[in-house]
């Protein structure tokens, strides 16, 4: 299974290079797996801002947003509001499939980030 870092590096090497430039990393190897490993290192070392930058260069970002649309964004906002108000995650029992997929995808990417950060 390809990591999200390798996937992004393979499909958007110029975007990855822009992250390296932004954070002052010099990476000369253009092999996608090496770029992916370096991207993982940058995100692990630089934290949340670099993670957001990585999400913004994801090669499928537009498709994901178009597929999930504003419904997913509304559901994320509703989820956060419910959690903040102590209502838990009951909203997931509804039938909004696209929003659920978006939430799970976001969760999967966040899990990879947190695991990489913990391994630091």
C-alpha positions, 0 to 999 in steps of 0.5 A: 500500500502506498503512503499518502506522502508517496502518493502526493510526491508521485503525483504532485512533485512540484507541490512537494518541492514548494513545501520543501522550499517554504520550510527551508529543506533542500531535497535533490533526489527526485525519486517519488519514494525519496520525496515521499519520505522527505515530505513525511519528515517535513510534516513530522518536524514542522507540524500542523501548518505543514500538514495543512500545506500537504493537504492543500497540494493533494493531487485529488483535492478538487475531486474530493471537495467536488464529490463531497461538496458543501454537505461534508463541510456542513457535517464537519462543522456540525460534528465539531459543534456537537462535540464542543457542546458535549453531544458526541457523534450521534449525527453519524447515525444519519444517512449522509454517505458523502459526508461520512466518507469525507470525515473518514478520509480526513480521519485517515490522513490525520491518523497518518500524520499523528502516527508519524508525529508520534514516531518522531 
